[in-house]
């Protein structure tokens, strides 16, 4: 006992935890900026990115360039209206997936050099950087960190505009980044977080459900300063346990993003080049999307217990259905069959489709254990799937496609 006490008293005190420091990066119109970075000749031309052929039914703009935005074009605007506003020089271009992927890879490399703890959106439009205790946080004034980060991201990625918010509070950093759009940097001095939050509209708080925002307007709670006057019990009574507790934390800078499930979800999407209402082609589109989801499952070493199919129609209405699988699987045939069954039950409207989305749900790591009654056919299918995944990892997903997917692409 005495020896333990001597050892305990001789131990050095633990190092104090560094002060939190968050940087939030927001990139507006990412698809258009990535296309411009890959094709500098577009710099003087007002253009927009569309996800379908521009002659598709009710085709709309997905992302717009700075010049097109200055002339009145905006995301979601129908192509024919944008042409009237901008004029004859206006161009519509398809998304360049390779250019977007290259920019995302460059951004991730920069984030990793600044901090080992970062999170970025799959689409590349935002990123979180935890700079707590990093060398840059000790060597540079916090007001200059955002400017340095912005300059380096632009220089290496070719992006023209991005916004950065810096604060010890994650909530404040996100709000400041949105205020800094499209191309500015805002940092909150240490100790001014509460004063900064008090000046923000309640509608600007991140992560709140639309119903919660509508209820705040109904109660006349338009500013964060009004929410600060309410205790936790009052907020829970007015907004419910989950949202009320979340608001209580947000207005005090103590909460950030909604809680995320620890179980990974694999998502895949197929955006149709034209609005389609042909059942045969739509079935091929479902199979292609299920194939993408299966490929991502295999790359991650996961198996799915359920799938969720989401349809987006040309009138921007959505339909969604979740289907359970008989057993966890990463086999394309089973995931494809479940997706097709969900599609046949879900697609009842006589309206053309714009895109399909398949999500693999309730995923778990594959253990290598096979079903009890697996036969030679199942064994061959597994070996074929493993071989296809290997080829796609080396040469890209499009290296191996079904004949139906090729006919869909020609259409």
N, C-alpha and C positions, 0 to 999 in steps of 0.2 A: 504493500500500500504506500509506504514511504517512498520507495523507488519510483512508483508511478507518479507521485506528486512532484518529485524532483524532475522527472522527465517532462511533466506537463508544464512546470514553471519555466523550464529552459526552452520550451518551444517558442519559435518566433510568432508574433501575432499575424493573423491572416491579412493579406493585402486587401485594401478597401476596393470595393467594386467601382469600376469607372462610371462616371456620370453618363446616363443614356444620351445618345445622339442619333437621330433618325434623319435620313434624307429620302425624300419621295420624288421620283422622276415621273412626269406625265408627258406623253408624246401624242399630240393631236394629229389626226389624219395620217396614221402610221403607214397605211398601204400606199398613199400618194407620195409621201416623203421617201419611202423605200424605192419606189419606181423612179423618182427623180434622182436619187443617189446613184442608181444604176444607169440612168440615161440622162446625163447632164444637158443634152440638147433640148430637153423639155423646159428648161428654166424660164424661157421667155414666152412660153405658150400656156394659156389657161387650159387645164385639163382636169379630168375626173376619172376615178377608177370605178368600174361597174363589175359586179360579180357574175352577170349574165350577158348574153349578146344584147346589144342596145336595141335590136328589133324585137326583143322579147316582150311579152304582155306586161305592161306597167313596169318596165325596167326603170330602176331608180339609181341614183348616185350612191356609192358606198363610201368613198373618200374623195376630197377635192384638194387641189393645189391652192397655194396661197393666192396666186393671181386670179384663179377662178372664184375663190371666196370673196375677194375684193370686188368682183363684178356681180356678185349676188347669188352664186351657186352655193349650195349647202348639202350635206349628206341627207339622204332620204328624198331629195327632190326628184320628181320624174325627169327623165332625160329630155323629153321634148320641151318641158318648161325651162330647163337649164339652157337649152339651145336658144330659146327666145331671149333670155336674160343676158347671156354672155355674148352671143353673136356667132358669126361664121368661123371665127378662129378657135372656137371651143372644140376640144377633142375628148372623146371617151375611149378609155383603154381598159383592157382586162387586167385583173390582178396578176402580178408577177411573183409567184410563190418562191422562186429561187432568190430573187432580190430581197424579199422580206426575210427569208431564212438567213441570208448572208448578213443582213443588218442585225438581226436578233443575235446571231453568233458573236458579232463584234461587240455589241452592247454587253452581252454576258461576260465576255472576256475582260472588258473594262470594269464591270461590277466586281468580278472576282479579284482583280488587282487592287481594288480599293478596300474590299472587306471580304472575309470568307463567309459572312452571313448575309445573304441577300436573297430576294425572291422577286421574280419577274413574271409578267403575264405571258401566257402562251402566245397571244397575238402580238406581244411586244409593246403594247400601248402604255404600260406603267411598270414601275419597279420600286421595291423597298430595299434600302441599304441600311444595315445596322452598323454605324460607324463608332459605336461605343468602345473606347480604349484603343482604337486603331492609331497608327503613327500620324496619319493626316490630322486626326482630331487634336493631337498634342502639338503638332508643329505649325499649324495654320489657324488663324483667327476664324471662328465659326462663321462669321459673315462672309469670308472669302471661300469657304469650302464649296458652297453651291456654285459659285462662278467658275471655280477650277473644274468641278465635275462636269458642268454644262459644256465648257470649252473643250474638254478632252473627249466627251462623248460625240460632239459634233465633228471634231477634227478626224476622228478615227472611223466613224460610221458614215459620214457624208450627209447626215441629217441637217436640215436647215433650221428647224425650230423644235425646241423642247423646253419644258418648264421644270424647275426644281424648287422644292420647299424643304427647309432645314429647321429642325427644332428638337428639343429634348423630349417633346411629347409627340407620339406617333400620330395622334389625331390632328394636332395643330400642323404638323408637317404636311399631311395630306390636304388639309384645307388650304394651306398656303400654296401648295403646288397647283391646285385647281385655280386659285386666284391669279397665279402667275402665267397661266396659259394665254397665248400660245408660245411665247418665247421670252421668259423672264425668270429671275431668281429672287425669292423672298426668304429671308431668314428671320426667325423670331429670337430676340435677345433672351438670354437665360433669366428666368424670373418673371417674364412678361407673358407667359402662356395663358394665364387666366384672363388677363386684360385683353389679349388677342381673341380669345374665344368669346368674350362678352360682346364683341362688336360684330359677330357673325350671325347671319340669319339662321333660324332653326332648320330651314329647308336645306341648308348647306352641310348639315351634319352627315358624315359618310355612313353608308351601310344601313340606313333606316328603310323599312318597308314603306311602299307608297301609301298603304292604309294608315300607317302611323303618321306620316306627314300630313295627310288629309285631316286626321283627328287633331293634330296640333293646330292647324288652321281653324278648325271648328271651335277650339277652345280659345282662339285668339292669341296663341303662343307663337309669336312671329320671330322672336329673338332669343338667342341663347341666354341672355341676361335674365329673361323671364323664367326660363327653365331652371336657372341656378337658384331661384328663390323657392323652388319646390323641393321638399325632401323626398327620399326614396319611396316612402309609403304612399305619398300623394301621386307620384309618377306611376307606381305600380297599379294604383287604383284606377288611374285614367287610361293607361296604355297597356295594361296587362303585365304579368310577372316578367316575361322575357324582354319585351321592348322597353318597359318602364325601367328595369334595371340597367338595360343597355344605355338608355338616354342619360340616366344618372351618372354613369361612368364617362360617357362621351363629353358631356358639358364640363366635366372636371378633368378632361384630358387623360383619363385612366383606361379607356377602352379603345379598341381599334376596329379590326375587321370582325365580322361574325365568326363564331366558332365553326371550324371545319371538321368534317368527319375524318377520323384517323384512317378509315378505309379508302383506298384510292379508287377513283373512278376513271375509266379509260373512255375517252370520247372521240368520235370520228364523224366527219361531216362530208357530204357530197353536195356541192352547189351546181345545179344544172345549168348548162350553157344557154338553154332556152327554156321557157315555161313549157312543161310537158304534161299531157293528160292521157298518154298512151300507156295502158296497163302493162304491156310487155316490157317497154322501156323502163317504166317505173320499177318493175320487179328487178330488172338488171341493176338499177340504181340502188335498190335496197341491198342486193347481194354485194355490190361494190363497197357500200358503206360498212356492211357487216365484215367484209374482208379487211378493210382498213382497221376496224376495231380489233379484230382477231390478231392482226399483225402486231399492233401495239401491245396487246395482252402478252403475246409470246415474247416480245422484246423485253417486257418488264418482268417476265417470269411469273405471271399471274393467271388465275382462272376466275371466271365470272359465275356468279350464282343467279344473276338476272340481267335482263337488258331493258333499256328504255328507248323507244322509238319516238322521235319528234318530227312532225311534218310542218313545213312552212309553205303556205299557199301564196299564189300571186297577189291576192288581196291583203297579204301580210297577217292573215289569221293563222293560228297554230292549232295543232292537234297532237296529243301525246298519249302514249300507252306504255305501261310497264308490264313485262311478262317474266315469270319465274322459269328457270331452267330445272330440269329434273335432277341434275347434279352439276356441281361446279365443273367447268370445262373451258378449254382454250382451243377447241376444235371448230374449224370454220363451218362445217356442215350443220352442226347443232345450233351455233349462234345465228347462222343465216336462216335456218328453218324457223327459229323463234322470231326473228325479225320479220320474215315474210308473213308469218301467221298474224303478227301484230299489225302489219300493214294492211292485210286483207280485211281485218276487223275494223281498222281505224279509218281507212280511206273511203269515205262514203259520199263526199262532196264532189260535184261535177265542176270542179275548179282546178286549173292547172297548178302544178307544184313548182316552187322555186328551189327548195333544198330539202335534204333529208339528214337526220342526225341520229346516230346510234351510240348509246352510252352503255358500257359494260359495268354493271353495278355489283355491290357486295363482293368485291374481289378478294382473293386470298392467294397466298403463295402456292405455287404448284409443288407438290411433294414427290412427283414421279410415280405415285401409286395409281394404277389403272383400275377401271371398273371390273367387277367380278366376272362379268360375262363378255368381256372384250374378246373378239375373235380375230381371225386373220385379216378381215377387211378393216376393222378398226385399227389394227396394228399398222397396216399399210398406209391408212389415212394419216396416222400420226407421223410416220416417217416422211411422207410426202409433205406434210405441213412444215415439219422441221427443216426440210431441204429448201422449200420455197422461202421460209423466213431467212435462212442463211444467205440465199441469193439476194434477197431484197435488202438485207443489211449491208451487203457489199456494193450493190449496184443501184439501190433505190427501189421504192415500192413499185414503180411503173415497169420494172424489169420483167415482172411476171403478172399478167392480167388474164382474166377469163375472156372468152370470145364475146360474151354478152357485154362486158365492159368496153371492149373495142367498138362494138356496134353502137353503144350509147355515146361514145366519144365522137363517132362519125356523124351521128344524128345532131 
